[in-house]
């Protein structure tokens, strides 16, 4: 077994890997950026090293720096977690070639084969696994995409070769959308995965998203640990995952599990991975392989009792799997709720800020994977996840009942979170019935219901999706010895700096604010911290209200920034690649 493992990641997954290492008697090494000096994973590790500035491209994606730290620290293995470099075959190959360091993951060749979606489709076809109609070679230009649209029929999906989690995927519903969608998919593929290659496939409009957890050793043994249902998504991002799926019967469950095993065997795959399928009208189609641990691996662990991360380490150390396929039993039901710093009432916009209150639930049937504590800052440099709440029950109905208790007792103040959304889902007839599909949230969920949920269950004070501080506050009072929590809608009154007694007069106290309003009245400003992915205008251009002026990436989400009013572009003080803070001017209009 290894003596020291470097975890090339951050946040809850880094702590999860370190916990498995600790149980195996392995020392751990953390890497961190300037933004993560005081992060939870840094405190958990036995030792930690800085690998660069806040932008991931200069720190967590710096392959040379990470391998250099592993060598300096004397680590004999690197575990990549998920995201960042976890599915980067080039990085895996670099680690494999490093003297005395083992890659905790599949071989780089298998990663390359299955990580590139077109190659993966070919492998699965050879293994007799059904695939969605589409290309097995990358597409280069808009005309080629239009021809494929005519061949397959719209809608079609343009997908980044190295993509996953909905990033680098654009849905095209008509010929007119092809050019913009192609450009956007290529841009996201380059930004997130360093690969702007894309392919095209038929888009299934209302499928179930079913994925199978697999693990394979270096001795020819391949096992699957059942399936997960990840159909509840918004913008193609999973928000609630569960195991087993409520939508599969015994026969279909067996077919999908065996197809996953057959496919990874064909590719010579070892270690943990996930084979993703789309299921519609009783038929299933291969979608992609994630050559890493998944965010939602937790629910498979809860219903099988198998520690997947522990087995990743053991397989990488050369051990054989100690259980047969027949030994894998699914007991009970588990659901994972992603607790993100996002405002559901503002189209799930990221809401970075400080966790002024953070009290997660406990007691029977509850697991929490996190790396934060009360007082921590949820920044805008990385994804918006605060924690993963995993609830287990005897069956799905019991699990949903237990989930209500868990979410009711999950207290977060300071930022908006997805907790109100999750609580709303537990009263949603279609979700409770288990027959929701991947498009359910985007097409069917009522915005008014989301707003009502946030009003009812959201924080008393938080940074809104638009960056504004909510004008509410919560205070505790006692009346006749009984304690009451009271929400004050317009906030607690505070003394103002511009009072009549401040020596400047009331006019002097407010003049600065008035000047600021005039100065920014014709400016388009950043509503959140992020990075400029592209700029759509230049001085002299005419824009109308609602026109996109630039694209801002924040917390791994691509956001169109639009003009609130029409006018002529006077100046554009930003360029592609710039980092901006909330409130920074992006474009000024005449």
TINU-808077 format. One record per residue (C-alpha): residue in one letter; x, y, z. Coordinates in steps of 0.2 Angstrom, whole numbers. Example, Ala and Ser with C-alpha at 12.3 -4.5 7.8 and 13.67 -1.06 7.14 Angstrom:
<code->A; east->62; north->-22; up->39>
<code->S; east->68; north->-5; up->36>
//
This chain:
<code->X; east->0; north->0; up->0>
<code->X; east->5; north->18; up->-3>
<code->X; east->14; north->28; up->11>
<code->X; east->9; north->46; up->5>
<code->X; east->-4; north->51; up->-7>
<code->X; east->-6; north->69; up->-15>
<code->X; east->-24; north->74; up->-18>
<code->X; east->-24; north->85; up->-33>
<code->X; east->-40; north->93; up->-29>
<code->X; east->-49; north->104; up->-17>
<code->X; east->-65; north->105; up->-6>
<code->X; east->-76; north->90; up->-1>
<code->X; east->-69; north->77; up->-13>
<code->X; east->-51; north->81; up->-7>
<code->X; east->-57; north->78; up->11>
<code->X; east->-66; north->62; up->5>
<code->X; east->-51; north->55; up->-3>
<code->X; east->-40; north->60; up->12>
<code->X; east->-52; north->51; up->24>
<code->X; east->-50; north->35; up->14>
<code->X; east->-31; north->37; up->15>
<code->X; east->-32; north->40; up->34>
<code->X; east->-41; north->24; up->37>
<code->X; east->-28; north->14; up->26>
<code->X; east->-14; north->22; up->36>
<code->X; east->-8; north->33; up->22>
<code->X; east->-2; north->51; up->24>
<code->X; east->-9; north->64; up->14>
<code->X; east->-3; north->80; up->4>
<code->X; east->-15; north->94; up->-1>
<code->X; east->-12; north->107; up->-14>
<code->X; east->-20; north->124; up->-13>
<code->X; east->-21; north->140; up->-23>
<code->X; east->-20; north->158; up->-15>
<code->X; east->-39; north->158; up->-14>
<code->X; east->-39; north->142; up->-3>
<code->X; east->-25; north->146; up->10>
<code->X; east->-37; north->142; up->24>
<code->X; east->-48; north->129; up->15>
<code->X; east->-55; north->114; up->24>
<code->X; east->-45; north->102; up->14>
<code->X; east->-29; north->111; up->18>
<code->X; east->-32; north->109; up->36>
<code->X; east->-37; north->91; up->35>
<code->X; east->-21; north->85; up->26>
<code->X; east->-5; north->80; up->34>
<code->X; east->5; north->93; up->24>
<code->X; east->0; north->106; up->11>
<code->X; east->9; north->116; up->-3>
<code->X; east->4; north->131; up->-13>
<code->X; east->3; north->129; up->-32>
<code->X; east->-2; north->146; up->-38>
<code->X; east->-14; north->160; up->-39>
<code->X; east->-33; north->159; up->-38>
<code->X; east->-37; north->155; up->-56>
<code->X; east->-38; north->136; up->-58>
<code->X; east->-28; north->137; up->-74>
<code->X; east->-13; north->144; up->-64>
<code->X; east->-15; north->132; up->-49>
<code->X; east->-26; north->116; up->-49>
<code->X; east->-23; north->114; up->-68>
<code->X; east->-5; north->117; up->-67>
<code->X; east->1; north->99; up->-71>
<code->X; east->20; north->103; up->-69>
<code->X; east->17; north->112; up->-52>
<code->X; east->7; north->97; up->-45>
<code->X; east->19; north->84; up->-50>
<code->X; east->34; north->94; up->-44>
<code->X; east->25; north->96; up->-27>
<code->X; east->22; north->77; up->-27>
<code->X; east->41; north->74; up->-29>
<code->X; east->46; north->87; up->-16>
<code->X; east->34; north->80; up->-4>
<code->X; east->39; north->62; up->-7>
<code->X; east->22; north->56; up->-12>
<code->X; east->21; north->39; up->-20>
<code->X; east->4; north->42; up->-28>
<code->X; east->-8; north->55; up->-34>
<code->X; east->-27; north->54; up->-33>
<code->X; east->-36; north->67; up->-44>
<code->X; east->-53; north->67; up->-37>
<code->X; east->-66; north->74; up->-49>
<code->X; east->-65; north->89; up->-60>
<code->X; east->-49; north->99; up->-64>
<code->X; east->-36; north->86; up->-70>
<code->X; east->-46; north->70; up->-66>
<code->X; east->-50; north->66; up->-84>
<code->X; east->-35; north->73; up->-92>
<code->X; east->-26; north->58; up->-100>
<code->X; east->-10; north->69; up->-103>
<code->X; east->-9; north->72; up->-84>
<code->X; east->-11; north->54; up->-80>
<code->X; east->3; north->50; up->-93>
<code->X; east->14; north->63; up->-85>
<code->X; east->11; north->55; up->-67>
<code->X; east->13; north->37; up->-74>
<code->X; east->30; north->42; up->-81>
<code->X; east->36; north->51; up->-65>
<code->X; east->48; north->41; up->-55>
<code->X; east->41; north->32; up->-40>
<code->X; east->23; north->40; up->-42>
<code->X; east->7; north->30; up->-46>
<code->X; east->-8; north->37; up->-54>
<code->X; east->-24; north->32; up->-44>
<code->X; east->-36; north->30; up->-59>
<code->X; east->-37; north->21; up->-75>
<code->X; east->-22; north->20; up->-87>
<code->X; east->-20; north->35; up->-98>
<code->X; east->-23; north->25; up->-114>
<code->X; east->-40; north->20; up->-108>
<code->X; east->-44; north->37; up->-102>
<code->X; east->-39; north->44; up->-119>
<code->X; east->-50; north->31; up->-127>
<code->X; east->-65; north->33; up->-116>
<code->X; east->-63; north->51; up->-112>
<code->X; east->-65; north->57; up->-130>
<code->X; east->-83; north->54; up->-133>
<code->X; east->-81; north->49; up->-151>
<code->X; east->-69; north->36; up->-147>
<code->X; east->-79; north->30; up->-133>
<code->X; east->-94; north->28; up->-144>
<code->X; east->-84; north->17; up->-156>
<code->X; east->-78; north->6; up->-142>
<code->X; east->-96; north->4; up->-135>
<code->X; east->-102; north->-1; up->-153>
<code->X; east->-89; north->-14; up->-154>
<code->X; east->-94; north->-21; up->-137>
<code->X; east->-112; north->-22; up->-143>
<code->X; east->-118; north->-8; up->-132>
<code->X; east->-132; north->3; up->-140>
<code->X; east->-127; north->21; up->-144>
<code->X; east->-137; north->37; up->-148>
<code->X; east->-136; north->40; up->-167>
<code->X; east->-122; north->53; up->-170>
<code->X; east->-104; north->56; up->-176>
<code->X; east->-89; north->45; up->-172>
<code->X; east->-77; north->59; up->-178>
<code->X; east->-76; north->77; up->-173>
<code->X; east->-85; north->90; up->-183>
<code->X; east->-76; north->106; up->-188>
<code->X; east->-88; north->118; up->-196>
<code->X; east->-106; north->125; up->-195>
<code->X; east->-111; north->118; up->-212>
<code->X; east->-106; north->100; up->-207>
<code->X; east->-117; north->102; up->-191>
<code->X; east->-132; north->108; up->-202>
<code->X; east->-130; north->93; up->-213>
<code->X; east->-131; north->82; up->-198>
<code->X; east->-146; north->92; up->-191>
<code->X; east->-155; north->87; up->-208>
<code->X; east->-149; north->69; up->-206>
<code->X; east->-154; north->66; up->-188>
<code->X; east->-168; north->79; up->-187>
<code->X; east->-168; north->93; up->-174>
<code->X; east->-165; north->94; up->-160>
<code->X; east->-147; north->89; up->-160>
<code->X; east->-133; north->91; up->-147>
<code->X; east->-116; north->98; up->-150>
<code->X; east->-104; north->91; up->-137>
<code->X; east->-86; north->95; up->-132>
<code->X; east->-75; north->79; up->-134>
<code->X; east->-68; north->81; up->-116>
<code->X; east->-84; north->87; up->-109>
<code->X; east->-95; north->81; up->-95>
<code->X; east->-108; north->87; up->-83>
<code->X; east->-117; north->97; up->-96>
<code->X; east->-102; north->109; up->-99>
<code->X; east->-97; north->110; up->-117>
<code->X; east->-114; north->104; up->-123>
<code->X; east->-126; north->115; up->-133>
<code->X; east->-144; north->110; up->-139>
<code->X; east->-148; north->115; up->-156>
<code->X; east->-167; north->116; up->-161>
<code->X; east->-166; north->124; up->-178>
<code->X; east->-153; north->127; up->-192>
<code->X; east->-153; north->146; up->-186>
<code->X; east->-145; north->141; up->-170>
<code->X; east->-131; north->131; up->-177>
<code->X; east->-117; north->144; up->-178>
<code->X; east->-119; north->152; up->-161>
<code->X; east->-120; north->135; up->-153>
<code->X; east->-105; north->128; up->-161>
<code->X; east->-95; north->143; up->-156>
<code->X; east->-101; north->142; up->-138>
<code->X; east->-98; north->123; up->-137>
<code->X; east->-80; north->124; up->-144>
<code->X; east->-76; north->139; up->-132>
<code->X; east->-82; north->130; up->-117>
<code->X; east->-73; north->114; up->-122>
<code->X; east->-57; north->124; up->-123>
<code->X; east->-60; north->134; up->-107>
<code->X; east->-65; north->119; up->-96>
<code->X; east->-55; north->104; up->-104>
<code->X; east->-42; north->112; up->-115>
<code->X; east->-50; north->104; up->-130>
<code->X; east->-61; north->113; up->-142>
<code->X; east->-65; north->97; up->-152>
<code->X; east->-84; north->94; up->-153>
<code->X; east->-95; north->80; up->-160>
<code->X; east->-114; north->79; up->-164>
<code->X; east->-127; north->67; up->-159>
<code->X; east->-146; north->66; up->-159>
<code->X; east->-154; north->74; up->-144>
<code->X; east->-166; north->64; up->-134>
<code->X; east->-179; north->76; up->-128>
<code->X; east->-186; north->68; up->-113>
<code->X; east->-175; north->53; up->-107>
<code->X; east->-170; north->47; up->-90>
<code->X; east->-152; north->49; up->-86>
<code->X; east->-145; north->33; up->-79>
<code->X; east->-127; north->29; up->-74>
<code->X; east->-118; north->13; up->-69>
<code->X; east->-104; north->13; up->-56>
<code->X; east->-90; north->1; up->-61>
<code->X; east->-74; north->-4; up->-54>
<code->X; east->-61; north->-15; up->-62>
<code->X; east->-44; north->-21; up->-55>
<code->X; east->-28; north->-26; up->-65>
<code->X; east->-32; north->-44; up->-64>
<code->X; east->-46; north->-45; up->-76>
<code->X; east->-60; north->-43; up->-64>
<code->X; east->-74; north->-30; up->-68>
<code->X; east->-89; north->-27; up->-56>
<code->X; east->-103; north->-15; up->-57>
<code->X; east->-111; north->-8; up->-41>
<code->X; east->-129; north->-5; up->-48>
<code->X; east->-136; north->11; up->-56>
<code->X; east->-139; north->29; up->-51>
<code->X; east->-153; north->40; up->-57>
<code->X; east->-147; north->57; up->-61>
<code->X; east->-162; north->63; up->-71>
<code->X; east->-166; north->79; up->-60>
<code->X; east->-155; north->92; up->-69>
<code->X; east->-155; north->110; up->-73>
<code->X; east->-145; north->117; up->-87>
<code->X; east->-139; north->99; up->-89>
<code->X; east->-131; north->100; up->-72>
<code->X; east->-136; north->86; up->-59>
<code->X; east->-144; north->93; up->-43>
<code->X; east->-152; north->77; up->-35>
<code->X; east->-145; north->59; up->-38>
<code->X; east->-152; north->43; up->-31>
<code->X; east->-149; north->24; up->-30>
<code->X; east->-156; north->13; up->-36>
<code->X; east->-167; north->21; up->-50>
<code->X; east->-186; north->21; up->-47>
<code->X; east->-188; north->20; up->-66>
<code->X; east->-180; north->3; up->-70>
<code->X; east->-187; north->-14; up->-69>
<code->X; east->-177; north->-30; up->-65>
<code->X; east->-173; north->-35; up->-83>
<code->X; east->-168; north->-17; up->-89>
<code->X; east->-157; north->-15; up->-73>
<code->X; east->-148; north->-31; up->-77>
<code->X; east->-146; north->-27; up->-95>
<code->X; east->-138; north->-9; up->-92>
<code->X; east->-127; north->-16; up->-78>
<code->X; east->-120; north->-30; up->-89>
<code->X; east->-118; north->-17; up->-104>
<code->X; east->-108; north->-6; up->-93>
<code->X; east->-96; north->-20; up->-88>
<code->X; east->-94; north->-26; up->-106>
<code->X; east->-90; north->-9; up->-112>
<code->X; east->-76; north->-5; up->-100>
<code->X; east->-69; north->-23; up->-102>
<code->X; east->-68; north->-19; up->-121>
<code->X; east->-58; north->-3; up->-117>
<code->X; east->-45; north->-12; up->-105>
<code->X; east->-51; north->-1; up->-91>
<code->X; east->-46; north->-2; up->-73>
<code->X; east->-50; north->7; up->-57>
<code->X; east->-67; north->16; up->-54>
<code->X; east->-77; north->24; up->-67>
<code->X; east->-95; north->28; up->-72>
<code->X; east->-104; north->23; up->-88>
<code->X; east->-119; north->35; up->-92>
<code->X; east->-134; north->30; up->-102>
<code->X; east->-150; north->38; up->-108>
<code->X; east->-166; north->28; up->-106>
<code->X; east->-182; north->32; up->-116>
<code->X; east->-197; north->21; up->-119>
<code->X; east->-189; north->6; up->-112>
<code->X; east->-173; north->7; up->-123>
<code->X; east->-156; north->13; up->-117>
<code->X; east->-142; north->21; up->-126>
<code->X; east->-124; north->24; up->-121>
<code->X; east->-119; north->42; up->-118>
<code->X; east->-102; north->43; up->-111>
<code->X; east->-89; north->36; up->-98>
<code->X; east->-83; north->47; up->-84>
<code->X; east->-65; north->40; up->-81>
<code->X; east->-65; north->46; up->-63>
<code->X; east->-74; north->46; up->-46>
<code->X; east->-91; north->54; up->-48>
<code->X; east->-99; north->68; up->-37>
<code->X; east->-113; north->56; up->-33>
<code->X; east->-103; north->40; up->-30>
<code->X; east->-109; north->42; up->-12>
<code->X; east->-126; north->35; up->-15>
<code->X; east->-119; north->19; up->-23>
<code->X; east->-108; north->17; up->-7>
<code->X; east->-123; north->19; up->4>
<code->X; east->-134; north->6; up->-4>
<code->X; east->-120; north->-7; up->-7>
<code->X; east->-109; north->-4; up->8>
<code->X; east->-94; north->-3; up->-3>
<code->X; east->-81; north->11; up->-1>
<code->X; east->-77; north->15; up->-19>
<code->X; east->-63; north->28; up->-15>
<code->X; east->-54; north->15; up->-3>
<code->X; east->-55; north->2; up->-18>
<code->X; east->-48; north->15; up->-30>
<code->X; east->-33; north->16; up->-19>
<code->X; east->-32; north->-3; up->-17>
<code->X; east->-34; north->-6; up->-35>
<code->X; east->-20; north->7; up->-39>
<code->X; east->-9; north->-2; up->-27>
<code->X; east->-11; north->-18; up->-37>
<code->X; east->-24; north->-27; up->-26>
<code->X; east->-37; north->-38; up->-34>
<code->X; east->-56; north->-35; up->-30>
<code->X; east->-61; north->-45; up->-15>
<code->X; east->-79; north->-48; up->-20>
<code->X; east->-88; north->-56; up->-35>
<code->X; east->-103; north->-48; up->-45>
<code->X; east->-115; north->-59; up->-35>
<code->X; east->-109; north->-52; up->-19>
<code->X; east->-115; north->-35; up->-24>
<code->X; east->-132; north->-32; up->-16>
<code->X; east->-142; north->-16; up->-16>
<code->X; east->-150; north->-13; up->1>
<code->X; east->-162; north->2; up->4>
<code->X; east->-162; north->18; up->-5>
<code->X; east->-151; north->34; up->-5>
<code->X; east->-152; north->51; up->-11>
<code->X; east->-139; north->65; up->-13>
<code->X; east->-144; north->83; up->-12>
<code->X; east->-131; north->95; up->-19>
<code->X; east->-131; north->110; up->-7>
<code->X; east->-124; north->124; up->-19>
<code->X; east->-122; north->143; up->-16>
<code->X; east->-135; north->148; up->-29>
<code->X; east->-151; north->157; up->-29>
<code->X; east->-165; north->146; up->-36>
<code->X; east->-176; north->161; up->-38>
<code->X; east->-163; north->170; up->-49>
<code->X; east->-161; north->156; up->-61>
<code->X; east->-149; north->147; up->-50>
<code->X; east->-136; north->161; up->-51>
<code->X; east->-121; north->159; up->-40>
<code->X; east->-121; north->168; up->-24>
<code->X; east->-103; north->169; up->-17>
<code->X; east->-102; north->176; up->1>
<code->X; east->-98; north->171; up->19>
<code->X; east->-107; north->157; up->28>
<code->X; east->-112; north->168; up->43>
<code->X; east->-122; north->153; up->49>
<code->X; east->-118; north->135; up->45>
<code->X; east->-127; north->121; up->55>
<code->X; east->-129; north->105; up->45>
<code->X; east->-141; north->91; up->51>
<code->X; east->-136; north->75; up->60>
<code->X; east->-144; north->59; up->67>
<code->X; east->-149; north->43; up->59>
<code->X; east->-148; north->40; up->41>
<code->X; east->-138; north->56; up->37>
<code->X; east->-121; north->58; up->29>
<code->X; east->-113; north->74; up->25>
<code->X; east->-98; north->76; up->13>
<code->X; east->-91; north->94; up->15>
<code->X; east->-75; north->104; up->19>
<code->X; east->-83; north->120; up->26>
<code->X; east->-87; north->128; up->42>
<code->X; east->-97; north->142; up->49>
<code->X; east->-88; north->159; up->45>
<code->X; east->-80; north->152; up->29>
<code->X; east->-81; north->162; up->13>
<code->X; east->-88; north->153; up->-3>
<code->X; east->-78; north->162; up->-16>
<code->X; east->-82; north->164; up->-35>
<code->X; east->-66; north->156; up->-41>
<code->X; east->-72; north->138; up->-42>
<code->X; east->-89; north->129; up->-42>
<code->X; east->-103; north->134; up->-30>
<code->X; east->-104; north->118; up->-20>
<code->X; east->-105; north->120; up->-1>
<code->X; east->-109; north->102; up->4>
<code->X; east->-117; north->85; up->-2>
<code->X; east->-131; north->79; up->9>
<code->X; east->-134; north->61; up->8>
<code->X; east->-149; north->53; up->15>
<code->X; east->-152; north->34; up->17>
<code->X; east->-169; north->25; up->20>
<code->X; east->-176; north->7; up->20>
<code->X; east->-184; north->11; up->4>
<code->X; east->-187; north->27; up->-7>
<code->X; east->-203; north->32; up->2>
<code->X; east->-193; north->31; up->19>
<code->X; east->-178; north->40; up->11>
<code->X; east->-189; north->55; up->5>
<code->X; east->-197; north->56; up->23>
<code->X; east->-180; north->56; up->31>
<code->X; east->-175; north->69; up->18>
<code->X; east->-188; north->81; up->24>
<code->X; east->-181; north->81; up->41>
<code->X; east->-163; north->83; up->36>
<code->X; east->-166; north->98; up->25>
<code->X; east->-178; north->106; up->38>
<code->X; east->-163; north->106; up->50>
<code->X; east->-150; north->112; up->37>
<code->X; east->-147; north->130; up->43>
<code->X; east->-137; north->141; up->31>
<code->X; east->-136; north->160; up->32>
<code->X; east->-126; north->173; up->23>
<code->X; east->-128; north->166; up->5>
<code->X; east->-143; north->159; up->-4>
<code->X; east->-142; north->140; up->-7>
<code->X; east->-152; north->126; up->-16>
<code->X; east->-160; north->120; up->0>
<code->X; east->-177; north->129; up->-3>
<code->X; east->-177; north->120; up->-21>
<code->X; east->-173; north->103; up->-13>
<code->X; east->-187; north->106; up->0>
<code->X; east->-199; north->111; up->-14>
<code->X; east->-195; north->95; up->-24>
<code->X; east->-200; north->84; up->-9>
<code->X; east->-217; north->91; up->-11>
<code->X; east->-217; north->89; up->-30>
<code->X; east->-229; north->76; up->-36>
<code->X; east->-218; north->71; up->-51>
<code->X; east->-202; north->70; up->-42>
<code->X; east->-210; north->60; up->-28>
<code->X; east->-217; north->48; up->-41>
<code->X; east->-200; north->46; up->-48>
<code->X; east->-205; north->48; up->-66>
<code->X; east->-196; north->65; up->-69>
<code->X; east->-185; north->66; up->-84>
<code->X; east->-169; north->77; up->-88>
<code->X; east->-179; north->91; up->-95>
<code->X; east->-192; north->92; up->-81>
<code->X; east->-184; north->107; up->-71>
<code->X; east->-180; north->117; up->-87>
<code->X; east->-198; north->115; up->-94>
<code->X; east->-210; north->112; up->-81>
<code->X; east->-205; north->119; up->-64>
<code->X; east->-214; north->135; up->-60>
<code->X; east->-203; north->150; up->-57>
<code->X; east->-216; north->157; up->-45>
<code->X; east->-215; north->141; up->-35>
<code->X; east->-196; north->143; up->-34>
<code->X; east->-198; north->161; up->-28>
<code->X; east->-211; north->156; up->-15>
<code->X; east->-199; north->142; up->-9>
<code->X; east->-184; north->154; up->-7>
<code->X; east->-195; north->167; up->2>
<code->X; east->-201; north->153; up->14>
<code->X; east->-186; north->143; up->17>
<code->X; east->-171; north->154; up->11>
<code->X; east->-159; north->163; up->22>
<code->X; east->-165; north->179; up->31>
<code->X; east->-150; north->188; up->25>
<code->X; east->-140; north->183; up->9>
<code->X; east->-131; north->189; up->-6>
<code->X; east->-144; north->188; up->-20>
<code->X; east->-141; north->181; up->-37>
<code->X; east->-138; north->199; up->-43>
<code->X; east->-125; north->203; up->-30>
<code->X; east->-137; north->214; up->-19>
<code->X; east->-138; north->211; up->-1>
<code->X; east->-156; north->206; up->4>
<code->X; east->-165; north->219; up->15>
<code->X; east->-170; north->207; up->29>
<code->X; east->-163; north->202; up->45>
<code->X; east->-167; north->189; up->59>
<code->X; east->-168; north->193; up->77>
<code->X; east->-172; north->182; up->92>
<code->X; east->-184; north->189; up->105>
<code->X; east->-192; north->182; up->121>
<code->X; east->-211; north->186; up->126>
<code->X; east->-217; north->179; up->142>
<code->X; east->-202; north->168; up->143>
<code->X; east->-205; north->160; up->126>
<code->X; east->-192; north->161; up->112>
<code->X; east->-197; north->168; up->95>
<code->X; east->-186; north->170; up->79>
<code->X; east->-192; north->186; up->70>
<code->X; east->-188; north->190; up->52>
<code->X; east->-188; north->209; up->49>
<code->X; east->-192; north->212; up->31>
<code->X; east->-184; north->229; up->29>
<code->X; east->-168; north->225; up->39>
<code->X; east->-163; north->231; up->56>
<code->X; east->-162; north->250; up->57>
<code->X; east->-144; north->257; up->57>
<code->X; east->-136; north->274; up->59>
<code->X; east->-131; north->281; up->43>
<code->X; east->-114; north->290; up->40>
<code->X; east->-123; north->305; up->32>
<code->X; east->-133; north->310; up->48>
<code->X; east->-135; north->329; up->52>
<code->X; east->-122; north->327; up->66>
<code->X; east->-108; north->320; up->55>
<code->X; east->-100; north->337; up->52>
<code->X; east->-104; north->337; up->33>
<code->X; east->-123; north->339; up->34>
<code->X; east->-136; north->327; up->26>
<code->X; east->-132; north->333; up->9>
<code->X; east->-113; north->329; up->11>
<code->X; east->-117; north->312; up->18>
<code->X; east->-127; north->306; up->2>
<code->X; east->-118; north->316; up->-11>
<code->X; east->-105; north->302; up->-14>
<code->X; east->-119; north->289; up->-17>
<code->X; east->-128; north->300; up->-29>
<code->X; east->-112; north->303; up->-39>
<code->X; east->-109; north->284; up->-40>
<code->X; east->-126; north->281; up->-47>
<code->X; east->-124; north->294; up->-61>
<code->X; east->-107; north->287; up->-65>
<code->X; east->-114; north->270; up->-67>
<code->X; east->-131; north->274; up->-74>
<code->X; east->-125; north->270; up->-92>
<code->X; east->-113; north->255; up->-88>
<code->X; east->-115; north->237; up->-89>
<code->X; east->-107; north->230; up->-73>
<code->X; east->-102; north->212; up->-67>
<code->X; east->-116; north->205; up->-56>
<code->X; east->-103; north->192; up->-49>
<code->X; east->-85; north->188; up->-48>
<code->X; east->-78; north->179; up->-63>
<code->X; east->-68; north->178; up->-79>
<code->X; east->-72; north->185; up->-96>
<code->X; east->-74; north->171; up->-109>
<code->X; east->-78; north->182; up->-124>
<code->X; east->-83; north->200; up->-128>
<code->X; east->-97; north->203; up->-141>
<code->X; east->-96; north->222; up->-143>
<code->X; east->-83; north->236; up->-147>
<code->X; east->-84; north->255; up->-146>
<code->X; east->-96; north->262; up->-158>
<code->X; east->-108; north->247; up->-159>
<code->X; east->-126; north->250; up->-157>
<code->X; east->-135; north->238; up->-144>
<code->X; east->-153; north->236; up->-139>
<code->X; east->-159; north->231; up->-122>
<code->X; east->-156; north->212; up->-120>
<code->X; east->-142; north->211; up->-132>
<code->X; east->-127; north->200; up->-125>
<code->X; east->-112; north->211; up->-123>
<code->X; east->-100; north->198; up->-116>
<code->X; east->-100; north->181; up->-108>
<code->X; east->-94; north->179; up->-90>
<code->X; east->-89; north->162; up->-82>
<code->X; east->-92; north->161; up->-64>
<code->X; east->-92; north->146; up->-53>
<code->X; east->-90; north->135; up->-68>
<code->X; east->-106; north->142; up->-76>
<code->X; east->-106; north->152; up->-92>
<code->X; east->-117; north->168; up->-90>
<code->X; east->-123; north->179; up->-104>
<code->X; east->-121; north->198; up->-98>
<code->X; east->-134; north->208; up->-107>
<code->X; east->-137; north->227; up->-109>
<code->X; east->-152; north->233; up->-98>
<code->X; east->-155; north->247; up->-110>
<code->X; east->-151; north->252; up->-128>
<code->X; east->-137; north->264; up->-134>
<code->X; east->-120; north->266; up->-142>
<code->X; east->-105; north->257; up->-135>
<code->X; east->-93; north->271; up->-128>
<code->X; east->-80; north->260; up->-121>
<code->X; east->-76; north->242; up->-117>
<code->X; east->-63; north->241; up->-103>
<code->X; east->-62; north->222; up->-103>
<code->X; east->-54; north->209; up->-114>
<code->X; east->-56; north->190; up->-115>
<code->X; east->-47; north->181; up->-101>
<code->X; east->-49; north->196; up->-89>
<code->X; east->-54; north->192; up->-71>
<code->X; east->-67; north->204; up->-64>
<code->X; east->-75; north->208; up->-47>
<code->X; east->-93; north->211; up->-43>
<code->X; east->-98; north->228; up->-48>
<code->X; east->-84; north->231; up->-61>
<code->X; east->-88; north->240; up->-76>
<code->X; east->-89; north->229; up->-92>
<code->X; east->-96; north->241; up->-105>
<code->X; east->-101; north->259; up->-105>
<code->X; east->-115; north->266; up->-116>
<code->X; east->-119; north->283; up->-122>
//
